[in-house]
């Protein structure tokens, strides 16, 4: 494949520095691709502590499932993701065929050629959200009981939107609570979680707001779907002003799918009517970045109430008040 590279003159007005960039060296390791990072022990510890807080808020009779970072390609296609978000999907490819064909691809690479021309799609895609595998599993269980089903799911997810912004990763962790049942049951579940999630965010010391939202549907038809989704209040987000008040970052979302997945997968109630579904999603990496951006890089100096919530060990160190910080700066300058 030939790619033309056009040299462009340096911009006399370079873009402003990323307001989250100062965290990169403390939280991540570069891996050569935008939005794909190794994670430091400090960062990972906070992610796990946030996950524990979420687990403590799990509703009774919720079944726990953990999924791998890949899922069946035909299942994702059936769910409608390809039609709605084809630009975000990552497909697993491999070298298939005879040994001679695979050897030819390797030889082409050795000769400086493009070995990827021999790739073909496997039956797997990278999971774009943690909840997708749960629907075919639920469908295999027969009619949904009157009390519905609730699931706690998590997965490493992937969406193809390269960015160096630390609040928009290509590879990220997602935690979700999923409810399947009647329209009233599912709506009540989502409403409870909108309230509960705000308490979690408040206890974490985050500044936030709840607002109507829409998914980034692809194309012109997608634009109409986005308008409908917003008008019908099918999606809300908990937004944290990481970059600016004007363009806050969605760290949690609250989604009502109506009977889309019920009709798609044949998930029915005892009257054979398609079940309704809703999910509450937590962007684990965005929440962790938000914590460091809000409270600082030194977790020992985070507010005591936040440290207690996250069950950090007790420390003799304490946060420096604004007055003490001013006094120290004045002494250094004198």
TORZATOR-820404 format. One line per 4 residues: number of its first residue (from 1); for each residue x, y, z of N, C-alpha, C, CB. Coordinates in steps of 0.02 Angstrom, whole numbers. Glycine has a CB too. Layout:
<rs>
NUM> X:Y:Z:X:Y:Z:X:Y:Z:X:Y:Z | ... .
</rs>
This chain:
<rs>
1> 43:-59:0:0:0:0:44:61:0:-48:0:61 | 32:108:-45:70:169:-50:32:225:-15:85:188:-123 | 66:263:27:36:318:63:75:381:47:35:304:140 | 41:432:23:72:496:8:74:538:72:35:534:-48 .
5> 132:565:88:140:607:147:153:678:124:198:581:193 | 111:723:144:116:793:123:144:833:181:48:821:100 | 200:867:169:230:909:221:189:973:226:304:924:204 | 170:991:286:133:1053:298:176:1099:340:65:1039:332 .
9> 172:1164:327:212:1211:366:192:1210:439:206:1282:337 | 241:1225:481:227:1227:553:175:1280:568:291:1240:593 | 129:1264:612:77:1311:631:107:1365:676:19:1275:667 | 97:1427:655:123:1482:695:86:1488:761:119:1547:657 .
13> 25:1459:764:-14:1460:825:-28:1388:846:-81:1499:817 | 19:1354:879:10:1284:897:-49:1276:945:73:1256:928 | -80:1218:944:-137:1207:989:-115:1211:1062:-170:1139:975 | -161:1231:1105:-142:1237:1176:-124:1169:1205:-200:1267:1216 .
17> -84:1169:1256:-63:1107:1288:-123:1070:1316:-11:1120:1343 | -120:1004:1313:-173:962:1340:-177:974:1415:-161:887:1323 | -235:994:1441:-240:1007:1513:-230:946:1556:-306:1038:1529 | -231:886:1526:-219:825:1564:-149:797:1552:-271:773:1546 .
21> -111:828:1508:-46:801:1488:3:793:1545:-16:844:1436 | -3:835:1596:44:832:1652:39:767:1691:32:891:1699 | -16:729:1681:-25:665:1716:7:606:1680:-98:652:1726 | 24:615:1617:44:558:1575:102:519:1604:61:582:1506 .
25> 155:553:1624:215:518:1648:204:483:1714:272:567:1655 | 156:505:1752:142:475:1818:97:414:1811:111:526:1864 | 51:416:1763:-1:364:1759:10:312:1705:-66:397:1748 | 47:329:1651:49:286:1593:119:276:1566:5:314:1538 .
29> 126:222:1527:187:209:1488:168:212:1414:218:139:1507 | 207:247:1375:196:250:1303:205:181:1272:243:300:1270 | 162:164:1223:167:100:1189:169:108:1113:109:55:1208 | 178:170:1089:187:180:1018:125:196:979:218:121:989 .
33> 66:194:1010:4:210:975:-38:256:1019:-36:146:958 | -68:308:989:-109:354:1028:-167:318:1062:-136:411:984 | -177:333:1126:-234:304:1161:-226:232:1183:-294:309:1120 | -165:205:1177:-150:137:1200:-89:142:1246:-137:87:1139 .
37> -99:131:1310:-46:144:1358:-39:86:1408:-60:208:1396 | 23:77:1430:35:36:1489:16:78:1550:108:12:1493 | 1:44:1605:-25:79:1664:22:70:1723:-95:55:1681 | 35:122:1759:79:118:1818:42:85:1876:104:188:1838 .
41> 81:61:1924:51:30:1983:8:80:2022:106:2:2029 | 30:142:2025:-9:194:2059:-78:202:2028:28:261:2057 | -79:206:1962:-142:215:1926:-187:154:1934:-128:227:1851 | -157:95:1926:-197:33:1928:-227:23:1998:-154:-27:1909 .
45> -191:43:2049:-217:37:2117:-281:79:2125:-164:58:2168 | -280:139:2098:-339:182:2103:-397:153:2063:-323:253:2078 | -384:126:2004:-437:95:1964:-470:39:2004:-408:67:1898 | -430:-3:2036:-458:-59:2074:-497:-34:2135:-402:-106:2096 .
49> -476:19:2165:-512:46:2223:-579:77:2202:-469:98:2259 | -580:110:2144:-643:135:2118:-690:77:2102:-632:179:2055 | -663:24:2072:-703:-35:2056:-734:-64:2120:-660:-88:2021 | -697:-64:2175:-723:-90:2237:-781:-48:2263:-668:-94:2290 .
53> -776:18:2255:-831:63:2275:-893:46:2234:-811:137:2265 | -885:37:2169:-941:19:2126:-972:-47:2148:-919:16:2052 | -929:-96:2163:-954:-161:2184:-995:-156:2248:-896:-210:2195 | -975:-113:2294:-1012:-106:2357:-1081:-76:2346:-973:-62:2405 .
57> -1092:-45:2288:-1157:-16:2272:-1200:-62:2228:-1148:50:2237 | -1175:-121:2214:-1212:-168:2171:-1277:-189:2205:-1168:-231:2156 | -1330:-192:2165:-1395:-212:2192:-1397:-287:2208:-1452:-194:2143 | -1438:-308:2256:-1444:-380:2272:-1466:-420:2211:-1493:-391:2330 .
61> -1450:-484:2212:-1470:-531:2159:-1443:-511:2090:-1546:-536:2156 | -1384:-480:2090:-1351:-462:2027:-1298:-515:2012:-1320:-391:2031 | -1302:-543:1952:-1255:-595:1932:-1192:-563:1903:-1287:-643:1880 | -1134:-586:1926:-1070:-557:1905:-1042:-596:1846:-1020:-556:1963 .
65> -1023:-561:1793:-992:-591:1734:-932:-548:1715:-1043:-596:1675 | -878:-580:1695:-819:-545:1670:-802:-573:1601:-759:-551:1719 | -794:-528:1552:-785:-548:1483:-714:-532:1458:-836:-515:1439 | -690:-571:1410:-625:-556:1379:-629:-495:1334:-600:-617:1339 .
69> -572:-471:1309:-573:-411:1267:-598:-423:1196:-504:-382:1265 | -615:-484:1179:-641:-500:1113:-709:-534:1120:-592:-545:1073 | -749:-531:1066:-813:-565:1065:-827:-590:995:-870:-518:1090 | -879:-631:989:-897:-660:925:-919:-606:876:-953:-712:935 .
73> -891:-607:816:-905:-555:767:-978:-555:745:-860:-562:706 | -1006:-613:732:-1075:-617:708:-1124:-593:762:-1092:-688:686 | -1107:-604:825:-1151:-580:879:-1152:-504:881:-1129:-609:946 | -1094:-473:872:-1093:-400:873:-1129:-372:812:-1020:-375:875 .
77> -1120:-404:754:-1156:-383:694:-1231:-387:705:-1135:-426:633 | -1253:-441:735:-1325:-450:747:-1352:-398:795:-1338:-520:775 | -1311:-377:842:-1333:-326:891:-1343:-258:859:-1283:-321:947 | -1316:-247:799:-1326:-184:764:-1268:-135:769:-1386:-151:789 .
81> -1213:-157:800:-1158:-110:810:-1126:-89:744:-1105:-141:855 | -1120:-135:698:-1087:-120:634:-1125:-65:596:-1082:-182:590 | -1191:-66:599:-1230:-15:564:-1226:53:599:-1303:-37:559 | -1221:52:664:-1223:114:702:-1154:147:711:-1252:102:769 .
85> -1101:106:719:-1035:133:735:-980:97:695:-1021:127:810 | -986:91:629:-935:54:592:-866:84:597:-955:50:519 | -862:150:607:-798:184:610:-760:171:675:-808:259:602 | -793:144:725:-761:132:790:-741:59:800:-807:153:845 .
89> -762:15:755:-755:-57:766:-684:-81:749:-806:-95:725 | -658:-124:790:-594:-157:776:-606:-232:766:-544:-145:834 | -582:-258:710:-592:-329:693:-525:-366:700:-621:-336:621 | -527:-425:729:-467:-466:735:-454:-500:668:-475:-519:791 .
93> -393:-493:643:-373:-524:580:-314:-570:592:-356:-471:527 | -305:-617:547:-249:-663:554:-225:-688:486:-269:-722:597 | -168:-723:487:-142:-755:427:-170:-825:424:-63:-756:428 | -214:-836:377:-246:-900:369:-224:-933:304:-323:-893:372 .
97> -245:-994:293:-229:-1028:231:-173:-1079:238:-211:-978:178 | -144:-1097:181:-90:-1147:179:-26:-1119:209:-78:-1170:107 | 17:-1165:232:81:-1144:259:120:-1102:209:122:-1204:280 | 115:-1121:145:152:-1085:93:127:-1013:87:146:-1121:26 .
101> 62:-1003:96:34:-935:92:56:-892:151:-43:-938:88 | 59:-923:209:82:-887:269:156:-871:263:68:-928:333 | 195:-920:238:267:-908:227:278:-851:177:301:-972:201 | 235:-848:127:242:-795:76:232:-726:107:192:-806:19 .
105> 185:-722:154:173:-657:188:234:-637:229:110:-661:232 | 263:-685:265:323:-671:305:381:-651:260:342:-732:348 | 388:-686:204:443:-670:157:433:-600:128:446:-722:100 | 371:-582:115:358:-515:88:379:-462:140:283:-508:71 .
109> 367:-475:203:389:-429:256:465:-424:257:362:-451:325 | 499:-482:253:572:-483:254:601:-444:196:597:-555:251 | 564:-442:141:588:-406:81:567:-332:82:561:-439:19 | 536:-311:137:516:-241:143:446:-227:117:564:-198:106 .
113> 408:-279:103:340:-271:78:288:-268:133:324:-326:30 | 226:-268:113:169:-262:159:140:-331:173:116:-214:131 | 157:-360:229:132:-426:246:57:-425:263:170:-455:305 | 31:-366:282:-39:-363:303:-88:-374:245:-53:-296:336 .
117> -62:-371:183:-106:-384:126:-133:-455:127:-69:-372:61 | -101:-499:164:-123:-569:167:-170:-583:225:-63:-614:172 | -185:-533:264:-230:-543:321:-302:-554:299:-226:-484:368 | -338:-593:337:-410:-601:327:-444:-600:395:-426:-666:287 .
121> -507:-581:395:-543:-572:458:-555:-639:493:-609:-537:446 | -547:-638:559:-564:-696:600:-637:-689:622:-516:-701:662 | -659:-736:663:-728:-733:686:-734:-693:750:-755:-804:697 | -685:-650:764:-684:-610:825:-678:-536:810:-626:-633:870 .
125> -707:-496:853:-697:-423:852:-676:-402:922:-762:-385:829 | -646:-343:927:-629:-315:992:-693:-287:1023:-574:-260:986 | -707:-304:1084:-769:-283:1116:-772:-207:1123:-776:-316:1186 | -824:-175:1095:-829:-102:1100:-864:-80:1164:-866:-75:1041 .
129> -898:-126:1198:-931:-111:1262:-938:-177:1300:-1002:-77:1251 | -942:-172:1365:-942:-232:1407:-1007:-271:1404:-927:-215:1478 | -1062:-238:1386:-1128:-269:1393:-1148:-314:1334:-1180:-217:1401 | -1117:-307:1276:-1142:-342:1217:-1145:-418:1225:-1099:-326:1158 .
133> -1096:-451:1256:-1101:-524:1260:-1157:-550:1305:-1036:-552:1286 | -1183:-507:1349:-1232:-532:1397:-1300:-547:1365:-1241:-481:1453 | -1317:-514:1310:-1384:-522:1282:-1395:-591:1251:-1396:-469:1229 | -1349:-617:1210:-1359:-686:1186:-1357:-737:1242:-1306:-704:1134 .
137> -1318:-724:1295:-1318:-770:1352:-1386:-769:1386:-1263:-751:1403 | -1414:-710:1396:-1480:-704:1427:-1533:-738:1384:-1498:-631:1438 | -1528:-730:1318:-1578:-759:1273:-1580:-835:1278:-1563:-739:1201 | -1523:-865:1295:-1520:-939:1299:-1552:-966:1362:-1448:-961:1296 .
141> -1573:-923:1407:-1599:-946:1472:-1675:-952:1474:-1577:-900:1525 | -1708:-935:1420:-1781:-940:1420:-1813:-875:1443:-1803:-997:1464 | -1879:-877:1458:-1916:-816:1476:-1887:-780:1537:-1988:-833:1488 | -1889:-714:1534:-1866:-673:1590:-1919:-675:1645:-1854:-599:1567 .
145> -1900:-690:1707:-1948:-693:1761:-1976:-623:1777:-1916:-722:1824 | -2032:-619:1812:-2063:-554:1827:-2015:-506:1863:-2124:-564:1870 | -1970:-531:1903:-1922:-488:1938:-1863:-466:1895:-1896:-522:1998 | -1860:-490:1834:-1806:-471:1788:-1739:-502:1806:-1800:-397:1787 .
149> -1689:-483:1767:-1620:-504:1779:-1576:-443:1784:-1595:-551:1722 | -1526:-448:1828:-1476:-396:1834:-1407:-427:1830:-1484:-356:1900 | -1363:-394:1793:-1295:-420:1782:-1244:-366:1798:-1287:-445:1709 | -1188:-387:1825:-1129:-344:1835:-1076:-370:1787:-1104:-346:1911 .
153> -1060:-330:1736:-1014:-353:1684:-955:-304:1678:-1050:-361:1616 | -900:-330:1653:-840:-288:1642:-798:-319:1587:-799:-280:1708 | -761:-277:1552:-717:-301:1499:-668:-246:1481:-757:-323:1437 | -611:-266:1453:-567:-219:1418:-599:-207:1350:-494:-247:1411 .
157> -609:-144:1333:-645:-126:1271:-599:-87:1224:-708:-86:1287 | -622:-83:1161:-583:-48:1109:-631:-10:1064:-540:-98:1068 | -613:53:1050:-647:92:999:-595:130:960:-700:141:1031 | -600:126:894:-548:153:850:-558:228:842:-550:118:782 .
161> -535:266:891:-535:339:886:-469:364:917:-597:371:923 | -415:360:877:-348:378:902:-346:449:929:-296:369:848 | -318:457:988:-313:522:1019:-259:519:1072:-381:546:1049 | -224:573:1081:-175:577:1135:-205:606:1199:-114:619:1113 .
165> -269:619:1198:-303:644:1257:-312:587:1306:-371:676:1239 | -292:597:1368:-294:543:1417:-365:524:1438:-255:563:1478 | -414:564:1420:-483:547:1435:-519:518:1374:-521:609:1461 | -482:500:1323:-512:467:1264:-463:415:1238:-530:519:1208 .
169> -463:357:1270:-417:303:1251:-449:258:1199:-398:263:1313 | -407:226:1159:-432:174:1114:-445:109:1152:-382:162:1056 | -401:93:1197:-407:32:1238:-421:54:1310:-342:-12:1235 | -478:33:1336:-501:58:1401:-543:5:1437:-541:123:1393 .
173> -553:15:1502:-594:-31:1541:-663:-3:1552:-560:-45:1609 | -713:-47:1545:-782:-27:1556:-815:-75:1605:-821:-26:1489 | -850:-47:1652:-890:-85:1701:-963:-66:1690:-867:-71:1776 | -1007:-115:1691:-1078:-100:1679:-1123:-141:1725:-1096:-113:1606 .
177> -1180:-111:1741:-1236:-147:1770:-1291:-149:1718:-1260:-114:1837 | -1316:-208:1703:-1367:-218:1651:-1430:-244:1683:-1341:-266:1596 | -1487:-218:1663:-1552:-242:1687:-1594:-264:1627:-1588:-187:1728 | -1626:-321:1633:-1670:-348:1581:-1737:-364:1614:-1639:-411:1547 .
181> -1791:-339:1584:-1857:-352:1612:-1910:-310:1578:-1857:-339:1687 | -1962:-293:1616:-2016:-252:1589:-1993:-180:1582:-2079:-256:1634 | -2032:-141:1543:-2014:-71:1533:-2011:-33:1599:-2065:-37:1486 | -2060:-44:1643:-2062:-9:1708:-2003:-31:1752:-2128:-23:1744 .
185> -1989:-95:1753:-1934:-121:1793:-1867:-91:1772:-1930:-197:1789 | -1856:-90:1706:-1793:-66:1679:-1786:9:1687:-1788:-84:1604 | -1841:46:1677:-1838:119:1686:-1824:136:1759:-1904:151:1664 | -1855:99:1805:-1842:111:1875:-1770:97:1894:-1888:68:1918 .
189> -1742:45:1865:-1671:28:1876:-1627:85:1854:-1652:-36:1838 | -1639:112:1794:-1597:167:1770:-1605:229:1814:-1614:183:1697 | -1667:244:1832:-1679:304:1874:-1643:298:1941:-1754:314:1884 | -1645:239:1971:-1610:229:2035:-1535:241:2027:-1622:159:2062 .
193> -1509:217:1971:-1437:222:1961:-1414:293:1945:-1414:175:1907 | -1457:332:1914:-1440:402:1902:-1430:438:1969:-1495:438:1859 | -1472:421:2017:-1466:451:2084:-1406:422:2120:-1531:439:2124 | -1399:356:2119:-1345:323:2155:-1276:343:2128:-1353:246:2151 .
197> -1271:349:2062:-1207:366:2032:-1185:437:2051:-1211:361:1956 | -1233:482:2059:-1215:549:2080:-1186:549:2150:-1276:595:2077 | -1213:508:2194:-1184:502:2261:-1113:475:2259:-1229:457:2305 | -1102:424:2216:-1035:397:2209:-986:451:2186:-1034:338:2159 .
201> -1006:488:2134:-962:542:2109:-951:595:2161:-993:573:2046 | -1003:612:2198:-996:663:2250:-949:638:2305:-1065:681:2280 | -957:575:2325:-914:548:2377:-841:542:2354:-939:479:2399 | -831:534:2289:-763:532:2261:-733:602:2256:-764:500:2193 .
205> -772:653:2271:-747:721:2270:-745:752:2201:-679:723:2299 | -784:725:2154:-783:749:2085:-835:803:2074:-794:692:2036 | -819:852:2034:-867:901:2010:-901:872:1948:-833:970:1994 | -967:876:1943:-1001:843:1888:-1069:875:1875:-1009:768:1902 .
209> -1098:855:1819:-1168:870:1805:-1198:812:1766:-1176:937:1765 | -1263:803:1770:-1300:753:1731:-1334:788:1674:-1351:714:1776 | -1328:760:1614:-1360:792:1556:-1384:740:1507:-1311:841:1522 | -1434:759:1466:-1454:717:1410:-1395:707:1363:-1514:749:1372 .
213> -1394:651:1328:-1338:637:1284:-1361:593:1226:-1280:603:1322 | -1316:583:1179:-1329:537:1124:-1265:501:1106:-1358:574:1062 | -1271:442:1078:-1213:406:1055:-1188:435:990:-1229:331:1046 | -1123:426:973:-1095:453:911:-1111:411:850:-1019:461:918 .
217> -1175:406:834:-1196:365:777:-1163:390:713:-1272:366:769 | -1151:344:667:-1113:358:606:-1160:381:550:-1073:297:584 | -1138:430:511:-1172:450:449:-1235:491:459:-1189:389:411 | -1268:505:403:-1328:548:405:-1385:515:443:-1350:565:335 .
221> -1396:452:431:-1448:416:468:-1431:417:542:-1455:343:442 | -1367:410:557:-1346:411:626:-1361:478:660:-1272:397:631 | -1356:532:622:-1371:597:651:-1444:601:671:-1355:653:600 | -1488:572:631:-1559:571:648:-1572:527:709:-1601:547:589 .
225> -1536:470:713:-1542:426:771:-1520:462:834:-1501:362:760 | -1467:501:828:-1442:538:887:-1493:588:911:-1376:573:870 | -1526:623:865:-1577:671:884:-1634:636:920:-1603:709:822 | -1656:580:891:-1711:542:922:-1692:517:992:-1731:483:878 .
229> -1631:492:998:-1608:467:1063:-1610:521:1116:-1537:439:1056 | -1591:581:1097:-1591:636:1144:-1662:660:1160:-1549:695:1117 | -1703:665:1108:-1771:688:1118:-1811:641:1164:-1807:695:1051 | -1798:576:1158:-1834:527:1198:-1801:511:1264:-1842:464:1158 .
233> -1749:548:1281:-1714:540:1345:-1691:468:1357:-1759:562:1403 | -1664:438:1304:-1641:369:1309:-1571:364:1339:-1642:336:1241 | -1535:419:1341:-1466:417:1366:-1452:480:1407:-1416:412:1307 | -1423:469:1466:-1397:523:1507:-1323:508:1521:-1437:530:1573 .
237> -1286:561:1535:-1215:552:1553:-1199:593:1615:-1169:574:1494 | -1152:566:1654:-1123:604:1709:-1058:634:1683:-1110:558:1773 | -1056:700:1679:-1002:736:1646:-957:771:1697:-1031:788:1597 | -892:761:1689:-843:791:1734:-800:840:1693:-798:737:1768 .
241> -792:902:1715:-754:952:1676:-679:941:1680:-772:1022:1699 | -654:892:1645:-582:879:1645:-545:928:1600:-568:807:1622 | -572:942:1542:-539:988:1495:-565:1059:1504:-550:965:1422 | -630:1065:1509:-660:1130:1517:-733:1121:1539:-656:1172:1451 .
245> -762:1174:1564:-833:1172:1582:-876:1164:1520:-853:1235:1621 | -852:1192:1464:-891:1191:1402:-892:1122:1370:-864:1242:1353 | -838:1084:1377:-834:1018:1346:-813:966:1398:-783:1018:1286 | -858:951:1445:-841:903:1497:-836:831:1470:-892:906:1553 .
249> -808:788:1509:-796:718:1489:-848:672:1522:-725:696:1509 | -878:629:1481:-926:581:1507:-889:525:1543:-971:552:1450 | -902:518:1608:-869:465:1648:-917:409:1666:-840:495:1711 | -982:421:1662:-1033:370:1671:-1089:384:1622:-1059:368:1746 .
253> -1126:332:1603:-1184:341:1560:-1240:296:1583:-1166:328:1487 | -1302:317:1568:-1362:283:1590:-1407:275:1529:-1399:323:1648 | -1413:213:1505:-1441:201:1438:-1503:156:1441:-1388:170:1394 | -1556:177:1408:-1617:137:1403:-1624:117:1329:-1680:177:1428 .
257> -1622:52:1316:-1623:27:1247:-1693:9:1222:-1579:-34:1241 | -1743:20:1264:-1811:-3:1251:-1809:-79:1238:-1844:35:1190 | -1843:-103:1186:-1843:-176:1174:-1796:-197:1117:-1914:-200:1158 | -1747:-154:1102:-1702:-168:1045:-1668:-236:1053:-1650:-113:1038 .
261> -1634:-246:1109:-1597:-309:1118:-1645:-367:1131:-1547:-303:1175 | -1701:-353:1163:-1750:-406:1173:-1776:-433:1107:-1807:-381:1215 | -1794:-387:1061:-1819:-408:996:-1764:-439:953:-1850:-349:959 | -1704:-412:957:-1648:-437:917:-1629:-508:936:-1588:-391:925 .
265> -1627:-522:1001:-1602:-586:1025:-1657:-634:1046:-1555:-575:1082 | -1719:-612:1042:-1773:-656:1064:-1775:-665:1139:-1766:-724:1032 | -1755:-612:1175:-1762:-612:1248:-1833:-591:1264:-1709:-564:1283 | -1873:-636:1291:-1944:-623:1301:-1964:-634:1373:-1986:-668:1255 .
269> -2021:-604:1391:-2048:-614:1458:-2094:-675:1458:-2086:-551:1483 | -2128:-687:1513:-2171:-747:1518:-2231:-744:1471:-2195:-756:1589 | -2246:-684:1445:-2301:-677:1396:-2274:-676:1325:-2340:-612:1409 | -2211:-693:1316:-2177:-696:1250:-2169:-628:1217:-2216:-742:1204 .
273> -2172:-575:1257:-2159:-508:1231:-2085:-491:1238:-2203:-455:1268 | -2056:-455:1189:-1985:-438:1194:-1970:-398:1258:-1963:-397:1134 | -1918:-418:1293:-1898:-384:1354:-1865:-318:1339:-1851:-429:1396 | -1866:-273:1387:-1831:-210:1383:-1765:-216:1420:-1874:-151:1411 .
277> -1717:-174:1402:-1651:-176:1434:-1626:-105:1448:-1600:-214:1390 | -1583:-100:1498:-1548:-38:1513:-1480:-56:1541:-1589:6:1564 | -1433:-10:1534:-1367:-21:1563:-1340:44:1592:-1318:-49:1510 | -1301:36:1644:-1265:92:1676:-1192:77:1667:-1285:100:1752 .
281> -1156:122:1633:-1086:109:1615:-1040:157:1653:-1076:117:1540 | -984:128:1678:-933:167:1712:-869:163:1670:-921:140:1785 | -844:220:1648:-780:222:1614:-725:222:1666:-774:285:1568 | -697:163:1679:-651:156:1736:-588:199:1727:-631:83:1744 .
285> -562:202:1666:-502:242:1655:-517:316:1659:-471:225:1587 | -573:337:1633:-591:408:1638:-602:428:1711:-654:422:1597 | -633:385:1749:-643:400:1820:-577:406:1857:-687:346:1853 | -530:361:1842:-465:364:1874:-427:428:1855:-423:302:1856 .
289> -427:445:1791:-395:507:1769:-428:567:1803:-398:514:1692 | -494:565:1808:-530:620:1841:-509:627:1914:-605:608:1837 | -497:571:1948:-476:574:2018:-407:607:2025:-474:503:2048 | -360:587:1983:-294:617:1987:-295:691:1967:-244:579:1941 .
293> -335:708:1917:-340:778:1895:-372:821:1949:-380:783:1829 | -420:792:1985:-457:830:2036:-417:836:2101:-523:797:2050 | -386:781:2122:-356:779:2189:-279:782:2189:-378:717:2224 | -248:775:2130:-175:779:2127:-142:712:2118:-149:811:2189 .
297> -78:714:2103:-40:653:2087:-19:614:2149:21:671:2047 | -20:645:2207:1:612:2269:-61:589:2307:45:660:2313 | -76:524:2305:-137:500:2336:-136:507:2412:-148:426:2317 | -77:512:2442:-73:522:2514:-103:589:2535:0:518:2538 .
301> -106:636:2488:-131:703:2503:-203:713:2479:-87:754:2471 | -235:660:2457:-305:666:2438:-348:679:2500:-330:602:2401 | -407:709:2492:-449:722:2551:-462:658:2592:-517:751:2528 | -464:667:2657:-471:609:2702:-534:570:2686:-472:632:2775 .
305> -589:604:2674:-652:569:2660:-647:526:2596:-710:619:2653 | -612:552:2546:-603:515:2484:-557:455:2496:-573:560:2429 | -504:465:2533:-458:409:2549:-494:355:2589:-397:435:2588 | -537:375:2635:-574:326:2674:-622:287:2630:-612:361:2731 .
309> -656:322:2585:-702:288:2539:-666:236:2497:-737:339:2494 | -606:254:2474:-567:209:2432:-526:159:2473:-520:249:2388 | -533:163:2539:-500:116:2585:-424:115:2578:-527:46:2574 | -396:175:2570:-323:181:2573:-300:171:2645:-300:250:2546 .
313> -240:146:2655:-213:141:2723:-207:211:2754:-144:106:2723 | -211:213:2819:-203:277:2854:-132:302:2844:-219:269:2930 | -125:368:2841:-59:399:2832:-52:459:2878:-49:420:2758 | 9:472:2899:22:531:2941:24:595:2901:88:522:2979 .
317> 34:587:2836:34:646:2792:-37:673:2786:65:630:2723 | -43:736:2773:-110:764:2765:-110:816:2710:-134:796:2832 | -168:828:2679:-171:878:2626:-150:947:2652:-242:882:2597 | -115:984:2610:-94:1052:2627:-151:1099:2611:-29:1072:2590 .
321> -171:1140:2659:-225:1188:2646:-200:1244:2601:-252:1217:2712 | -246:1281:2573:-228:1336:2528:-187:1388:2566:-291:1368:2498 | -204:1400:2629:-167:1449:2669:-95:1427:2681:-202:1462:2737 | -87:1362:2698:-20:1335:2710:21:1337:2646:-24:1263:2737 .
325> -11:1322:2589:25:1322:2526:49:1392:2509:-20:1296:2469 | 7:1442:2522:26:1512:2510:84:1532:2555:-34:1559:2520 | 80:1510:2619:133:1527:2667:200:1497:2646:113:1504:2737 | 198:1433:2624:259:1400:2602:289:1435:2542:246:1326:2585 .
329> 247:1453:2494:271:1486:2433:302:1554:2451:214:1496:2383 | 272:1588:2499:298:1653:2519:366:1646:2553:249:1689:2567 | 373:1593:2594:437:1582:2628:492:1565:2579:430:1527:2680 | 475:1525:2528:524:1507:2477:546:1568:2438:496:1454:2429 .
333> 500:1613:2425:515:1672:2385:553:1725:2424:453:1701:2358 | 551:1722:2490:583:1775:2530:658:1761:2541:548:1782:2598 .
</rs>
